[in-house]
Amino acid sequence: MKSRNRVLYYGKKAAAFLASVLLLSVLVFYISRLAPGDPLVSYYGDRVEKMTPEERAWAEEKLGLNDPISVQYIRWAGNALHGDFGISYKYKMDVTRVIEGRIGNTLVLGGIGFLLIFTLALLLGILCAWKEDTWLDRIICKVGTITGCIPEFWLSLLLILVFSMQLKWLPSSGAYSVGKQADFSDRVCHLILPMTVVVLSHLWYYAYMIRNKILDEVREEYVLLARAKGLKRKTVLFRHCLRNTIPSYLGIMAISVPHVLGGTYIVETVFSYPGIGTLAYESARYKDYNLLMLLCLMSGIVVILCNMAAQIINERIDPRMREKEAAETSEVMML
């Protein structure tokens, strides 16, 4: 019975995932094609202005842009199911090859940034909870609130102005200098400013959540009982409260991936960092439909999967959510 409930549970999750991806693909496909702009400019450049009506009609037919949008979507979806996402209008190559050359940079920037954010957020949250209402806690809270309220693009421009333009300590753009693609130290120098923005923009938001989660545990009755037995506050905090907070912390990490990913895209665009974020901006700007579709699908799938992972973690943590899910599953089985 339990195995059958588990199959139904994950079957519902899989169906919801597929339906979400399908809806996302339809929305992105239609909205991108209804937006103003000429995709032929991305493919042919300035030659579009000199095209005759006959040449333009031939060019649109070649790219499959002369059919109704519904026909275009069915053709694209059929090809996508076979792994063919089309060619990039701007780069004149398969979109998967274009993304392969950029995705590594985003994984480095976003991945390392994500690890730094949640490592530092956990440490800051523990420190502030341990030193609650002291001068250190108040200073960290105020400084964190200020840094967390600064928009990524503004902070990026400020750091470029100070450290690149004035002090000339760090590069202002790119992932590496010309001819130094394999130079590790050069890549690290190019990562410092964008990584700083990614971390500072999200750090306090999650540190504050962790601080409050720990303090909620501190105020539970079992903590009062432990203190009454003579245990020190530090011992109760680290041995009991922190351990009970970890499952919620994992749920926060899962649901935060889209938040950090969106911030990484903005930072990449400002710093001209050759990653997925910059590529998404270029594809939208130049009406590179095939590239835009795949990038949106990839980002959407990450967001959907992370939200589902967070929901599953929360359902396993919270007995009330688990009971509700079990009741819904039983109703499905009765039907």
N, C-alpha and C positions, 0 to 999 in steps of 0.2 A: 504493500500500500504506500509506504513511504517512497519507494523508488518510482512508483507511478506518479505521485504528487510532485516529485522532483522533475520528472520528465515534462509534466504539464507546466510546471513553473518556468523551466528554462525554454520550453517551447513558446510560451507567451512572450518571453523576453526576446527570443529570436524573431518572432513575428512582428513585434513592435519595432525592432531594429530594422528589419527589411522594409516595413511600411514607412518608417522615418526617412530612410535613405531614398526610397522611391519618391516620396513627396518633396524632399530636398532637391533631387535632380530635376523634377518637373518645374519647381519654382525658379531655380537658378537658370534653367534653360530658357524659359519664357521671359523672365525679367531681363536677362542679358540681351536677348534679341529685340526686345521692345524698347530698350534704352537708346537714346540718340547716339549717333556716330556711324562711321562707315568702316566695316571690317576689311574692305578691299584696300584701304589705305595701309593697314597693317601688313598685308601680304604684298602689295605692289608698290607701295610708297607713293612718291609724287607722280608716278606715271598715270595714276587714276584720273588726275585732272585733264590729261590729254586724251583719254579714251573716248571713242565714239560710243553712241548708245548700243551699237551692235557688239563692240568689243567688251563693253561693260556687262551686257547680258551674257556673253560667252564666259566672262570671268566669274560671274555669279553662279552660272551653271556648273563650272568646273569645281567650285568650292561647295556646291550643294546649297547655295543660299537663295535660289530662286523658287524653291518649293515652299508650301505653307509650313508654318512653324510646327504643327502637329506631325507632319510627314518628316520633317527634319529630326524631330525628337525621336520618333520611332526608329529611324535609320541609325541615329547616334546610339540609342539604347541597345539595339541589336548588335552593333559593332562592339560596344563596350562590354557586353556579356561575353564576347569572344576575346577580350583583352585588347581590342583596338580602339584607342581613344582619339585617334586622328592625329593630324600634324599641327604644329604651332604655326600660325600665320606669320608671326614675326621672325621666328628662328628657322623656319623651313625644315624642321625635322620632327620626328615623333615626340609627342609631348612627354612621354615617359623618360626619354633620354634627356630632355631639357630639365625635368625635375630631378633626375638622378644627379645632375651636376650641381644642384643647389641644396638638396635636402640635408646633406651632411653638415653644412654650415649651420642650418637651423637647429639640427639635433644637438650640435655642440653648444651653441649659444643658449637655446631653450633648455636642454637637458642639464647642463652644468648650473644654469641659473635656477632651475627648479630644485635641484639638490641643495644649493646654497640657501635658497629661500627657506626651505623647510627645516634644514639643519639649524640655521641661525634663528628662525622663528621659534623652534622648540626651546633652544637655549635661552632666548630672550623671554619667552613666556614663563619658563620655569623660574628664571631670575626675578622677574617682576612679581610673580606669585609668592615667591619665597620672601621677598622684601616688600610685601604689600604695604602701601601707604607710607613708605619711607621716602626720603628725598631722592634716592636712586630710582625708585619706581616712578615717582612723579616726573622726574627729568626725562626718563626713557619714554614715558607715555606722551609727553608733550613734543619731544623731538620726533618720535615715530609718527604722531598725528600730522605734523607739519610735512614730513617727507612723503607720507602716504597720500596727501592731498595735492601734491604737485603733479601735473599731467606729464606723461612720459615724453611727449614731444618737446615740452618747454624745458624739462630737466636735461634732455639730450642736447638741445641747442645751447643751454647754459654751460654744460660741461665741455662742449666743443669750443665755445668762445674762450673759456678760461684755460683749459689744458692743451688745446690744439692751436688756437689763434694767438693767445697772449703768451703763455709759457712755452708753447711748442714742445711739450713733453711727449705727447701721444698723438697718433694719427687720427684724423677726423672721419675717415670713411674707409670702406673696403674690408676684406678679410685678410689681406696680405699685400705687401708692396710688390711692385712689378719685378718679376724674375725671382721672387722669394716665396713661391708657393709651398716649397718643402721646408722652409725655415720655421722651426717651432717657436723660437723666441719672437720672431716677427709676427706670427699669428697671435701669440699671447698679447703682444702690445696692441694689436688691433681689436682684441676682445675686451680689453679692460674697460673702456668707456661704455660700450653697449651693455656689457655684463653688469656694470655698476647701476645703470638705469633700470635694467630688468629686475635686479634684486631690490633696490631701494623703493621701487614703485609698488612692490607687493609685500615686502618683508613685514612691516608693522601690522598690516591688515590681518595676516595669519598669526602673527605673534600675539596680537590682542585677543584673537579668538581662543588661542591655546591658554593664555593667561586666565581668561574668564572660565574656561572649562575646568582648569585646575582649581580655581577659587570656588567654583560650584561644588566640587568634590570636597574641598576643605570644610565646607559648611554642612556636610552631611552628618547624620547622627553617629555613624560608626567612627568618624574622626573625633567627635566629642568623647565617645567611649574610650577610644585609644588614648586620648590626652588625659582622661580621668585615671587611666591605669598607670600613668607616669611616663608614657612615651613622649619624646621631644617632638616639637612641631616639624623640624627638619626630617626626622625619621619617618613620621607619618606621611609627609609630603612626598618623599622620594620612594618609599616602599609601597604605599597604598594608593594615594591620590594619583600619582603619575602613571602607575600601572593601569588604573581604571580609566585613565584619559586616553591611553594609546589607541584603543579601537576607534574612538571618535576622531582621533587625529588622523588615522588612516583614511577614514571617510572624507575628511576635509581635504586631504591630499588628492584623492581621486576626483572630487568635484572641482578642484581648483585648476586642473590642467587646462581647460578652455580659457580660463581667466589669464593664466600665465602665457598661454600660447598667443592670445590676442595682443597682450602687451609686447611680446617678442616681435610680432609682425610690425607693430608701430615703430619699435626701436630700429628694426632692420631698414625700414623705409627712410627714417631720418638719417641714419648713418650710412646709407647706400651699401648696406651689408648684403652680399650676394646670397640671400637665402630665400625661403619660400614666401616670406612676407613681401619682400621686394618684387618677387616674381608675380605674386598675386596682384599687386598694385599695377605693374606693367601690363598684365593680361587684361585687367579691367580698363585701363587707360587706352590701350590700342585695340580693344574689341577682339582680342585673341580668344575666340569662343571655346575652342577645344581645350586650350590650356587652362582657361578660367573654370571650365566645368570640372576638370580633374582636380584642380586645387581646392575648389569648394567642396567636392565630394570627400577628398582626403581630410580636410579640416572638419567637415561635418561628421564624418565617421568617428574621428577622434573624440569630438565633443559628445556624441551620442553614447559611445562606449564608456567614456569616463563617467557620464551621468548615471548610466546603468550600473557601473561598478560601485559608485557611491551609494546608489539605492540598495543594492544587494548587501553591501557592508552594513548599512544602517538597519536593514531588515534582520540581519543576523545579530546585531547588537541589541536592538530595541525589541523586547518580547511582545509589545503591543502591535508593532508593525508585522511581526512574524505571525501572530495570531490572526491578524486581519488578512494577510496573504493566504494563510491556510484556509480560512473561511471562504475566500473567493475561489480558491482552487476546488474546494469541496462542492460549491455551487455549480462550477463548470462540469465537474464529474457527474453530478445529479442530472444535469441537462442532457 
